[in-house]
Amino acid sequence: MTHYAWTIKARGRQDIKNVTTLAGIYDVLRIIDLPGFAPPEFVTMGAEISDHGHYTYNEGGDDEWSLIWTKVDDAPNKG
């Protein structure tokens, strides 16, 4: 299972930093209910995403937020 180190930054909020699976990132984005959409490659669960990246929603706007991620491992699924 692939894990990512990631940071969400939003105006007026404390940065959120964590290391989780892609599903964990989805959960946090859903829970904090930021405006707009997640990065295009995050829209479909199971989609291929790059090993690292940066996405900014409404850059320069009052509701700007960003997500930065980096793949940290690709451990086999234990089950």
PyMOL Python script that loads the backbone (N, CA, C, O; Angstrom):
from pymol import cmd

cmd.read_pdbstr("""\
ATOM      1  N   MET A   1       0.842  -1.163   0.000  1.00  0.00           N
ATOM      2  CA  MET A   1       0.000   0.000   0.000  1.00  0.00           C
ATOM      3  C   MET A   1       0.896   1.238   0.000  1.00  0.00           C
ATOM      4  O   MET A   1       1.825   1.336   0.802  1.00  0.00           O
ATOM      5  N   THR A   2       0.621   2.159  -0.882  1.00  0.00           N
ATOM      6  CA  THR A   2       1.439   3.352  -1.021  1.00  0.00           C
ATOM      7  C   THR A   2       1.054   4.405   0.011  1.00  0.00           C
ATOM      8  O   THR A   2      -0.127   4.664   0.243  1.00  0.00           O
ATOM      9  N   HIS A   3       2.067   5.008   0.625  1.00  0.00           N
ATOM     10  CA  HIS A   3       1.861   6.086   1.585  1.00  0.00           C
ATOM     11  C   HIS A   3       2.476   7.371   1.050  1.00  0.00           C
ATOM     12  O   HIS A   3       3.469   7.359   0.323  1.00  0.00           O
ATOM     13  N   TYR A   4       1.854   8.475   1.434  1.00  0.00           N
ATOM     14  CA  TYR A   4       2.302   9.800   1.005  1.00  0.00           C
ATOM     15  C   TYR A   4       2.461  10.706   2.216  1.00  0.00           C
ATOM     16  O   TYR A   4       1.639  10.688   3.133  1.00  0.00           O
ATOM     17  N   ALA A   5       3.535  11.503   2.207  1.00  0.00           N
ATOM     18  CA  ALA A   5       3.665  12.600   3.160  1.00  0.00           C
ATOM     19  C   ALA A   5       3.017  13.788   2.471  1.00  0.00           C
ATOM     20  O   ALA A   5       3.309  14.067   1.308  1.00  0.00           O
ATOM     21  N   TRP A   6       2.151  14.482   3.172  1.00  0.00           N
ATOM     22  CA  TRP A   6       1.427  15.564   2.520  1.00  0.00           C
ATOM     23  C   TRP A   6       1.142  16.707   3.483  1.00  0.00           C
ATOM     24  O   TRP A   6       1.150  16.542   4.703  1.00  0.00           O
ATOM     25  N   THR A   7       0.888  17.881   2.887  1.00  0.00           N
ATOM     26  CA  THR A   7       0.550  19.086   3.640  1.00  0.00           C
ATOM     27  C   THR A   7      -0.570  19.807   2.916  1.00  0.00           C
ATOM     28  O   THR A   7      -0.513  20.009   1.703  1.00  0.00           O
ATOM     29  N   ILE A   8      -1.590  20.194   3.670  1.00  0.00           N
ATOM     30  CA  ILE A   8      -2.658  21.040   3.145  1.00  0.00           C
ATOM     31  C   ILE A   8      -2.513  22.395   3.813  1.00  0.00           C
ATOM     32  O   ILE A   8      -2.447  22.494   5.038  1.00  0.00           O
ATOM     33  N   LYS A   9      -2.464  23.440   2.990  1.00  0.00           N
ATOM     34  CA  LYS A   9      -2.381  24.812   3.493  1.00  0.00           C
ATOM     35  C   LYS A   9      -3.601  25.564   2.984  1.00  0.00           C
ATOM     36  O   LYS A   9      -3.924  25.513   1.797  1.00  0.00           O
ATOM     37  N   ALA A  10      -4.276  26.265   3.894  1.00  0.00           N
ATOM     38  CA  ALA A  10      -5.443  27.054   3.518  1.00  0.00           C
ATOM     39  C   ALA A  10      -5.413  28.366   4.297  1.00  0.00           C
ATOM     40  O   ALA A  10      -5.031  28.402   5.467  1.00  0.00           O
ATOM     41  N   ARG A  11      -5.816  29.428   3.635  1.00  0.00           N
ATOM     42  CA  ARG A  11      -5.829  30.740   4.299  1.00  0.00           C
ATOM     43  C   ARG A  11      -6.718  30.680   5.543  1.00  0.00           C
ATOM     44  O   ARG A  11      -7.835  30.162   5.504  1.00  0.00           O
ATOM     45  N   GLY A  12      -6.200  31.218   6.643  1.00  0.00           N
ATOM     46  CA  GLY A  12      -6.965  31.286   7.873  1.00  0.00           C
ATOM     47  C   GLY A  12      -7.030  29.983   8.656  1.00  0.00           C
ATOM     48  O   GLY A  12      -7.747  29.895   9.652  1.00  0.00           O
ATOM     49  N   ARG A  13      -6.288  28.968   8.217  1.00  0.00           N
ATOM     50  CA  ARG A  13      -6.285  27.676   8.915  1.00  0.00           C
ATOM     51  C   ARG A  13      -4.846  27.267   9.206  1.00  0.00           C
ATOM     52  O   ARG A  13      -3.917  27.678   8.511  1.00  0.00           O
ATOM     53  N   GLN A  14      -4.681  26.464  10.229  1.00  0.00           N
ATOM     54  CA  GLN A  14      -3.372  25.905  10.527  1.00  0.00           C
ATOM     55  C   GLN A  14      -3.064  24.830   9.488  1.00  0.00           C
ATOM     56  O   GLN A  14      -3.960  24.095   9.073  1.00  0.00           O
ATOM     57  N   ASP A  15      -1.805  24.734   9.067  1.00  0.00           N
ATOM     58  CA  ASP A  15      -1.406  23.698   8.110  1.00  0.00           C
ATOM     59  C   ASP A  15      -1.704  22.321   8.682  1.00  0.00           C
ATOM     60  O   ASP A  15      -1.560  22.088   9.882  1.00  0.00           O
ATOM     61  N   ILE A  16      -2.119  21.419   7.813  1.00  0.00           N
ATOM     62  CA  ILE A  16      -2.356  20.031   8.202  1.00  0.00           C
ATOM     63  C   ILE A  16      -1.275  19.197   7.529  1.00  0.00           C
ATOM     64  O   ILE A  16      -1.154  19.204   6.304  1.00  0.00           O
ATOM     65  N   LYS A  17      -0.494  18.481   8.323  1.00  0.00           N
ATOM     66  CA  LYS A  17       0.579  17.637   7.807  1.00  0.00           C
ATOM     67  C   LYS A  17       0.352  16.218   8.308  1.00  0.00           C
ATOM     68  O   LYS A  17      -0.021  16.002   9.461  1.00  0.00           O
ATOM     69  N   ASN A  18       0.588  15.241   7.409  1.00  0.00           N
ATOM     70  CA  ASN A  18       0.369  13.864   7.809  1.00  0.00           C
ATOM     71  C   ASN A  18       1.063  12.929   6.830  1.00  0.00           C
ATOM     72  O   ASN A  18       1.549  13.357   5.783  1.00  0.00           O
ATOM     73  N   VAL A  19       1.104  11.657   7.179  1.00  0.00           N
ATOM     74  CA  VAL A  19       1.555  10.596   6.283  1.00  0.00           C
ATOM     75  C   VAL A  19       0.450   9.553   6.305  1.00  0.00           C
ATOM     76  O   VAL A  19       0.172   8.959   7.347  1.00  0.00           O
ATOM     77  N   THR A  20      -0.183   9.327   5.152  1.00  0.00           N
ATOM     78  CA  THR A  20      -1.283   8.379   5.048  1.00  0.00           C
ATOM     79  C   THR A  20      -1.292   7.782   3.645  1.00  0.00           C
ATOM     80  O   THR A  20      -0.477   8.123   2.788  1.00  0.00           O
ATOM     81  N   THR A  21      -2.231   6.892   3.451  1.00  0.00           N
ATOM     82  CA  THR A  21      -2.505   6.389   2.105  1.00  0.00           C
ATOM     83  C   THR A  21      -3.294   7.462   1.355  1.00  0.00           C
ATOM     84  O   THR A  21      -3.683   8.476   1.935  1.00  0.00           O
ATOM     85  N   LEU A  22      -3.521   7.234   0.084  1.00  0.00           N
ATOM     86  CA  LEU A  22      -4.322   8.151  -0.717  1.00  0.00           C
ATOM     87  C   LEU A  22      -5.730   8.285  -0.125  1.00  0.00           C
ATOM     88  O   LEU A  22      -6.310   9.371  -0.126  1.00  0.00           O
ATOM     89  N   ALA A  23      -6.267   7.182   0.373  1.00  0.00           N
ATOM     90  CA  ALA A  23      -7.594   7.227   0.996  1.00  0.00           C
ATOM     91  C   ALA A  23      -7.609   8.174   2.194  1.00  0.00           C
ATOM     92  O   ALA A  23      -8.610   8.849   2.437  1.00  0.00           O
ATOM     93  N   GLY A  24      -6.519   8.229   2.934  1.00  0.00           N
ATOM     94  CA  GLY A  24      -6.426   9.144   4.064  1.00  0.00           C
ATOM     95  C   GLY A  24      -6.457  10.597   3.630  1.00  0.00           C
ATOM     96  O   GLY A  24      -7.063  11.439   4.292  1.00  0.00           O
ATOM     97  N   ILE A  25      -5.803  10.886   2.516  1.00  0.00           N
ATOM     98  CA  ILE A  25      -5.846  12.257   1.984  1.00  0.00           C
ATOM     99  C   ILE A  25      -7.281  12.600   1.584  1.00  0.00           C
ATOM    100  O   ILE A  25      -7.769  13.682   1.909  1.00  0.00           O
ATOM    101  N   TYR A  26      -7.963  11.686   0.879  1.00  0.00           N
ATOM    102  CA  TYR A  26      -9.362  11.899   0.499  1.00  0.00           C
ATOM    103  C   TYR A  26     -10.208  12.206   1.720  1.00  0.00           C
ATOM    104  O   TYR A  26     -10.999  13.149   1.709  1.00  0.00           O
ATOM    105  N   ASP A  27     -10.048  11.419   2.770  1.00  0.00           N
ATOM    106  CA  ASP A  27     -10.846  11.602   3.978  1.00  0.00           C
ATOM    107  C   ASP A  27     -10.667  12.997   4.561  1.00  0.00           C
ATOM    108  O   ASP A  27     -11.648  13.657   4.902  1.00  0.00           O
ATOM    109  N   VAL A  28      -9.429  13.448   4.676  1.00  0.00           N
ATOM    110  CA  VAL A  28      -9.170  14.773   5.248  1.00  0.00           C
ATOM    111  C   VAL A  28      -9.753  15.856   4.357  1.00  0.00           C
ATOM    112  O   VAL A  28     -10.379  16.789   4.862  1.00  0.00           O
ATOM    113  N   LEU A  29      -9.565  15.760   3.039  1.00  0.00           N
ATOM    114  CA  LEU A  29     -10.135  16.764   2.135  1.00  0.00           C
ATOM    115  C   LEU A  29     -11.655  16.815   2.270  1.00  0.00           C
ATOM    116  O   LEU A  29     -12.246  17.894   2.232  1.00  0.00           O
ATOM    117  N   ARG A  30     -12.279  15.671   2.424  1.00  0.00           N
ATOM    118  CA  ARG A  30     -13.738  15.617   2.574  1.00  0.00           C
ATOM    119  C   ARG A  30     -14.163  16.230   3.909  1.00  0.00           C
ATOM    120  O   ARG A  30     -15.125  16.996   3.965  1.00  0.00           O
ATOM    121  N   ILE A  31     -13.449  15.895   4.976  1.00  0.00           N
ATOM    122  CA  ILE A  31     -13.813  16.355   6.317  1.00  0.00           C
ATOM    123  C   ILE A  31     -13.661  17.865   6.466  1.00  0.00           C
ATOM    124  O   ILE A  31     -14.534  18.521   7.035  1.00  0.00           O
ATOM    125  N   ILE A  32     -12.563  18.422   5.961  1.00  0.00           N
ATOM    126  CA  ILE A  32     -12.347  19.864   6.159  1.00  0.00           C
ATOM    127  C   ILE A  32     -13.137  20.707   5.161  1.00  0.00           C
ATOM    128  O   ILE A  32     -13.221  21.926   5.311  1.00  0.00           O
ATOM    129  N   ASP A  33     -13.718  20.064   4.139  1.00  0.00           N
ATOM    130  CA  ASP A  33     -14.679  20.699   3.245  1.00  0.00           C
ATOM    131  C   ASP A  33     -14.191  22.030   2.672  1.00  0.00           C
ATOM    132  O   ASP A  33     -14.853  23.059   2.811  1.00  0.00           O
ATOM    133  N   LEU A  34     -13.027  21.993   2.028  1.00  0.00           N
ATOM    134  CA  LEU A  34     -12.505  23.179   1.371  1.00  0.00           C
ATOM    135  C   LEU A  34     -13.290  23.451   0.093  1.00  0.00           C
ATOM    136  O   LEU A  34     -13.879  22.530  -0.473  1.00  0.00           O
ATOM    137  N   PRO A  35     -13.309  24.702  -0.371  1.00  0.00           N
ATOM    138  CA  PRO A  35     -14.033  25.009  -1.605  1.00  0.00           C
ATOM    139  C   PRO A  35     -13.363  24.369  -2.811  1.00  0.00           C
ATOM    140  O   PRO A  35     -12.175  24.051  -2.776  1.00  0.00           O
ATOM    141  N   GLY A  36     -14.119  24.187  -3.861  1.00  0.00           N
ATOM    142  CA  GLY A  36     -13.553  23.663  -5.103  1.00  0.00           C
ATOM    143  C   GLY A  36     -13.386  22.163  -5.067  1.00  0.00           C
ATOM    144  O   GLY A  36     -14.015  21.456  -4.280  1.00  0.00           O
ATOM    145  N   PHE A  37     -12.525  21.705  -5.939  1.00  0.00           N
ATOM    146  CA  PHE A  37     -12.315  20.273  -6.105  1.00  0.00           C
ATOM    147  C   PHE A  37     -10.893  19.901  -5.737  1.00  0.00           C
ATOM    148  O   PHE A  37     -10.001  20.748  -5.705  1.00  0.00           O
ATOM    149  N   ALA A  38     -10.699  18.639  -5.465  1.00  0.00           N
ATOM    150  CA  ALA A  38      -9.354  18.111  -5.231  1.00  0.00           C
ATOM    151  C   ALA A  38      -8.599  18.125  -6.553  1.00  0.00           C
ATOM    152  O   ALA A  38      -9.203  18.330  -7.606  1.00  0.00           O
ATOM    153  N   PRO A  39      -7.296  17.911  -6.514  1.00  0.00           N
ATOM    154  CA  PRO A  39      -6.530  17.852  -7.763  1.00  0.00           C
ATOM    155  C   PRO A  39      -7.167  16.861  -8.730  1.00  0.00           C
ATOM    156  O   PRO A  39      -7.691  15.833  -8.301  1.00  0.00           O
ATOM    157  N   PRO A  40      -7.129  17.155 -10.034  1.00  0.00           N
ATOM    158  CA  PRO A  40      -7.789  16.288 -11.016  1.00  0.00           C
ATOM    159  C   PRO A  40      -7.431  14.812 -10.894  1.00  0.00           C
ATOM    160  O   PRO A  40      -8.304  13.958 -11.049  1.00  0.00           O
ATOM    161  N   GLU A  41      -6.169  14.492 -10.620  1.00  0.00           N
ATOM    162  CA  GLU A  41      -5.781  13.082 -10.505  1.00  0.00           C
ATOM    163  C   GLU A  41      -6.305  12.437  -9.231  1.00  0.00           C
ATOM    164  O   GLU A  41      -6.238  11.217  -9.087  1.00  0.00           O
ATOM    165  N   PHE A  42      -6.831  13.241  -8.295  1.00  0.00           N
ATOM    166  CA  PHE A  42      -7.391  12.716  -7.060  1.00  0.00           C
ATOM    167  C   PHE A  42      -8.897  12.487  -7.154  1.00  0.00           C
ATOM    168  O   PHE A  42      -9.486  11.891  -6.253  1.00  0.00           O
ATOM    169  N   VAL A  43      -9.517  12.945  -8.217  1.00  0.00           N
ATOM    170  CA  VAL A  43     -10.978  12.885  -8.335  1.00  0.00           C
ATOM    171  C   VAL A  43     -11.492  11.454  -8.374  1.00  0.00           C
ATOM    172  O   VAL A  43     -12.548  11.168  -7.810  1.00  0.00           O
ATOM    173  N   THR A  44     -10.773  10.553  -9.021  1.00  0.00           N
ATOM    174  CA  THR A  44     -11.200   9.172  -9.132  1.00  0.00           C
ATOM    175  C   THR A  44     -10.330   8.296  -8.250  1.00  0.00           C
ATOM    176  O   THR A  44      -9.120   8.197  -8.455  1.00  0.00           O
ATOM    177  N   MET A  45     -10.958   7.656  -7.261  1.00  0.00           N
ATOM    178  CA  MET A  45     -10.202   6.735  -6.405  1.00  0.00           C
ATOM    179  C   MET A  45      -9.556   5.673  -7.273  1.00  0.00           C
ATOM    180  O   MET A  45     -10.178   5.166  -8.206  1.00  0.00           O
ATOM    181  N   GLY A  46      -8.344   5.345  -6.977  1.00  0.00           N
ATOM    182  CA  GLY A  46      -7.638   4.322  -7.728  1.00  0.00           C
ATOM    183  C   GLY A  46      -6.901   4.862  -8.939  1.00  0.00           C
ATOM    184  O   GLY A  46      -6.216   4.111  -9.633  1.00  0.00           O
ATOM    185  N   ALA A  47      -7.031   6.149  -9.201  1.00  0.00           N
ATOM    186  CA  ALA A  47      -6.326   6.735 -10.348  1.00  0.00           C
ATOM    187  C   ALA A  47      -4.829   6.798 -10.045  1.00  0.00           C
ATOM    188  O   ALA A  47      -4.416   6.860  -8.887  1.00  0.00           O
ATOM    189  N   GLU A  48      -4.045   6.782 -11.087  1.00  0.00           N
ATOM    190  CA  GLU A  48      -2.593   6.929 -10.933  1.00  0.00           C
ATOM    191  C   GLU A  48      -2.285   8.373 -10.581  1.00  0.00           C
ATOM    192  O   GLU A  48      -2.754   9.291 -11.253  1.00  0.00           O
ATOM    193  N   ILE A  49      -1.505   8.579  -9.538  1.00  0.00           N
ATOM    194  CA  ILE A  49      -1.041   9.927  -9.231  1.00  0.00           C
ATOM    195  C   ILE A  49       0.474   9.908  -9.237  1.00  0.00           C
ATOM    196  O   ILE A  49       1.098   8.866  -9.033  1.00  0.00           O
ATOM    197  N   SER A  50       1.054  11.064  -9.472  1.00  0.00           N
ATOM    198  CA  SER A  50       2.507  11.136  -9.546  1.00  0.00           C
ATOM    199  C   SER A  50       3.113  10.934  -8.160  1.00  0.00           C
ATOM    200  O   SER A  50       2.433  11.073  -7.143  1.00  0.00           O
ATOM    201  N   ASP A  51       4.390  10.605  -8.139  1.00  0.00           N
ATOM    202  CA  ASP A  51       5.093  10.355  -6.881  1.00  0.00           C
ATOM    203  C   ASP A  51       5.151  11.597  -5.994  1.00  0.00           C
ATOM    204  O   ASP A  51       5.244  11.491  -4.771  1.00  0.00           O
ATOM    205  N   HIS A  52       5.097  12.753  -6.609  1.00  0.00           N
ATOM    206  CA  HIS A  52       5.085  13.999  -5.850  1.00  0.00           C
ATOM    207  C   HIS A  52       4.379  15.059  -6.687  1.00  0.00           C
ATOM    208  O   HIS A  52       4.309  14.965  -7.912  1.00  0.00           O
ATOM    209  N   GLY A  53       3.868  16.050  -6.008  1.00  0.00           N
ATOM    210  CA  GLY A  53       3.180  17.096  -6.746  1.00  0.00           C
ATOM    211  C   GLY A  53       2.702  18.213  -5.859  1.00  0.00           C
ATOM    212  O   GLY A  53       2.847  18.179  -4.637  1.00  0.00           O
ATOM    213  N   HIS A  54       2.125  19.211  -6.508  1.00  0.00           N
ATOM    214  CA  HIS A  54       1.597  20.386  -5.831  1.00  0.00           C
ATOM    215  C   HIS A  54       0.350  20.824  -6.580  1.00  0.00           C
ATOM    216  O   HIS A  54       0.357  20.933  -7.806  1.00  0.00           O
ATOM    217  N   TYR A  55      -0.709  21.072  -5.846  1.00  0.00           N
ATOM    218  CA  TYR A  55      -1.958  21.545  -6.427  1.00  0.00           C
ATOM    219  C   TYR A  55      -2.406  22.777  -5.659  1.00  0.00           C
ATOM    220  O   TYR A  55      -2.402  22.778  -4.428  1.00  0.00           O
ATOM    221  N   THR A  56      -2.793  23.826  -6.376  1.00  0.00           N
ATOM    222  CA  THR A  56      -3.316  25.027  -5.738  1.00  0.00           C
ATOM    223  C   THR A  56      -4.688  25.331  -6.308  1.00  0.00           C
ATOM    224  O   THR A  56      -4.866  25.389  -7.524  1.00  0.00           O
ATOM    225  N   TYR A  57      -5.651  25.522  -5.430  1.00  0.00           N
ATOM    226  CA  TYR A  57      -7.001  25.914  -5.821  1.00  0.00           C
ATOM    227  C   TYR A  57      -7.119  27.427  -5.715  1.00  0.00           C
ATOM    228  O   TYR A  57      -6.773  28.005  -4.684  1.00  0.00           O
ATOM    229  N   ASN A  58      -7.602  28.072  -6.766  1.00  0.00           N
ATOM    230  CA  ASN A  58      -7.892  29.505  -6.801  1.00  0.00           C
ATOM    231  C   ASN A  58      -6.714  30.356  -6.322  1.00  0.00           C
ATOM    232  O   ASN A  58      -6.855  31.182  -5.420  1.00  0.00           O
ATOM    233  N   GLU A  59      -5.555  30.141  -6.938  1.00  0.00           N
ATOM    234  CA  GLU A  59      -4.335  30.856  -6.543  1.00  0.00           C
ATOM    235  C   GLU A  59      -4.548  32.362  -6.522  1.00  0.00           C
ATOM    236  O   GLU A  59      -5.014  32.947  -7.500  1.00  0.00           O
ATOM    237  N   GLY A  60      -4.205  32.979  -5.407  1.00  0.00           N
ATOM    238  CA  GLY A  60      -4.347  34.420  -5.234  1.00  0.00           C
ATOM    239  C   GLY A  60      -5.724  34.845  -4.742  1.00  0.00           C
ATOM    240  O   GLY A  60      -5.921  36.010  -4.394  1.00  0.00           O
ATOM    241  N   GLY A  61      -6.666  33.932  -4.707  1.00  0.00           N
ATOM    242  CA  GLY A  61      -8.027  34.249  -4.257  1.00  0.00           C
ATOM    243  C   GLY A  61      -8.161  34.172  -2.745  1.00  0.00           C
ATOM    244  O   GLY A  61      -7.279  33.660  -2.057  1.00  0.00           O
ATOM    245  N   ASP A  62      -9.268  34.683  -2.240  1.00  0.00           N
ATOM    246  CA  ASP A  62      -9.508  34.660  -0.797  1.00  0.00           C
ATOM    247  C   ASP A  62      -9.662  33.245  -0.254  1.00  0.00           C
ATOM    248  O   ASP A  62      -9.394  32.990   0.920  1.00  0.00           O
ATOM    249  N   ASP A  63     -10.094  32.330  -1.110  1.00  0.00           N
ATOM    250  CA  ASP A  63     -10.315  30.955  -0.663  1.00  0.00           C
ATOM    251  C   ASP A  63      -9.232  29.997  -1.178  1.00  0.00           C
ATOM    252  O   ASP A  63      -9.471  28.799  -1.332  1.00  0.00           O
ATOM    253  N   GLU A  64      -8.038  30.547  -1.442  1.00  0.00           N
ATOM    254  CA  GLU A  64      -6.920  29.722  -1.930  1.00  0.00           C
ATOM    255  C   GLU A  64      -6.550  28.646  -0.918  1.00  0.00           C
ATOM    256  O   GLU A  64      -6.521  28.893   0.288  1.00  0.00           O
ATOM    257  N   TRP A  65      -6.270  27.459  -1.421  1.00  0.00           N
ATOM    258  CA  TRP A  65      -5.708  26.391  -0.602  1.00  0.00           C
ATOM    259  C   TRP A  65      -4.821  25.540  -1.490  1.00  0.00           C
ATOM    260  O   TRP A  65      -4.949  25.550  -2.715  1.00  0.00           O
ATOM    261  N   SER A  66      -3.901  24.790  -0.844  1.00  0.00           N
ATOM    262  CA  SER A  66      -2.987  23.966  -1.629  1.00  0.00           C
ATOM    263  C   SER A  66      -2.724  22.637  -0.945  1.00  0.00           C
ATOM    264  O   SER A  66      -2.858  22.489   0.270  1.00  0.00           O
ATOM    265  N   LEU A  67      -2.346  21.683  -1.773  1.00  0.00           N
ATOM    266  CA  LEU A  67      -1.976  20.354  -1.311  1.00  0.00           C
ATOM    267  C   LEU A  67      -0.638  20.011  -1.948  1.00  0.00           C
ATOM    268  O   LEU A  67      -0.463  20.117  -3.162  1.00  0.00           O
ATOM    269  N   ILE A  68       0.301  19.599  -1.104  1.00  0.00           N
ATOM    270  CA  ILE A  68       1.626  19.155  -1.564  1.00  0.00           C
ATOM    271  C   ILE A  68       1.781  17.725  -1.087  1.00  0.00           C
ATOM    272  O   ILE A  68       1.507  17.427   0.076  1.00  0.00           O
ATOM    273  N   TRP A  69       2.224  16.820  -1.984  1.00  0.00           N
ATOM    274  CA  TRP A  69       2.385  15.423  -1.578  1.00  0.00           C
ATOM    275  C   TRP A  69       3.662  14.837  -2.149  1.00  0.00           C
ATOM    276  O   TRP A  69       4.151  15.268  -3.193  1.00  0.00           O
ATOM    277  N   THR A  70       4.198  13.837  -1.441  1.00  0.00           N
ATOM    278  CA  THR A  70       5.379  13.089  -1.866  1.00  0.00           C
ATOM    279  C   THR A  70       5.200  11.639  -1.447  1.00  0.00           C
ATOM    280  O   THR A  70       4.876  11.357  -0.293  1.00  0.00           O
ATOM    281  N   LYS A  71       5.408  10.732  -2.369  1.00  0.00           N
ATOM    282  CA  LYS A  71       5.318   9.309  -2.048  1.00  0.00           C
ATOM    283  C   LYS A  71       6.484   8.937  -1.141  1.00  0.00           C
ATOM    284  O   LYS A  71       7.630   9.294  -1.418  1.00  0.00           O
ATOM    285  N   VAL A  72       6.192   8.217  -0.052  1.00  0.00           N
ATOM    286  CA  VAL A  72       7.255   7.831   0.871  1.00  0.00           C
ATOM    287  C   VAL A  72       7.549   6.341   0.844  1.00  0.00           C
ATOM    288  O   VAL A  72       8.652   5.930   1.203  1.00  0.00           O
ATOM    289  N   ASP A  73       6.585   5.514   0.424  1.00  0.00           N
ATOM    290  CA  ASP A  73       6.870   4.092   0.273  1.00  0.00           C
ATOM    291  C   ASP A  73       5.788   3.429  -0.562  1.00  0.00           C
ATOM    292  O   ASP A  73       4.753   4.022  -0.865  1.00  0.00           O
ATOM    293  N   ASP A  74       6.053   2.208  -0.918  1.00  0.00           N
ATOM    294  CA  ASP A  74       5.132   1.420  -1.727  1.00  0.00           C
ATOM    295  C   ASP A  74       5.118   0.010  -1.149  1.00  0.00           C
ATOM    296  O   ASP A  74       5.422  -0.965  -1.836  1.00  0.00           O
ATOM    297  N   ALA A  75       4.757  -0.076   0.134  1.00  0.00           N
ATOM    298  CA  ALA A  75       4.798  -1.367   0.848  1.00  0.00           C
ATOM    299  C   ALA A  75       3.739  -2.314   0.325  1.00  0.00           C
ATOM    300  O   ALA A  75       2.660  -1.878  -0.074  1.00  0.00           O
ATOM    301  N   PRO A  76       4.028  -3.594   0.322  1.00  0.00           N
ATOM    302  CA  PRO A  76       3.026  -4.580  -0.111  1.00  0.00           C
ATOM    303  C   PRO A  76       1.836  -4.588   0.845  1.00  0.00           C
ATOM    304  O   PRO A  76       1.993  -4.377   2.047  1.00  0.00           O
ATOM    305  N   ASN A  77       0.676  -4.827   0.312  1.00  0.00           N
ATOM    306  CA  ASN A  77      -0.546  -4.889   1.105  1.00  0.00           C
ATOM    307  C   ASN A  77      -0.541  -6.167   1.942  1.00  0.00           C
ATOM    308  O   ASN A  77      -0.464  -7.268   1.397  1.00  0.00           O
ATOM    309  N   LYS A  78      -0.623  -6.022   3.254  1.00  0.00           N
ATOM    310  CA  LYS A  78      -0.640  -7.171   4.156  1.00  0.00           C
ATOM    311  C   LYS A  78      -2.084  -7.521   4.459  1.00  0.00           C
ATOM    312  O   LYS A  78      -2.858  -6.643   4.841  1.00  0.00           O
ATOM    313  N   GLY A  79      -2.453  -8.730   4.305  1.00  0.00           N
ATOM    314  CA  GLY A  79      -3.824  -9.041   4.575  1.00  0.00           C
ATOM    315  C   GLY A  79      -4.095 -10.442   4.552  1.00  0.00           C
ATOM    316  O   GLY A  79      -5.234 -10.855   4.768  1.00  0.00           O
TER     317      GLY A  79
END
""", "prot")
cmd.dss("prot")
cmd.show_as("cartoon", "prot")
cmd.util.cbc("prot")
cmd.orient("prot")
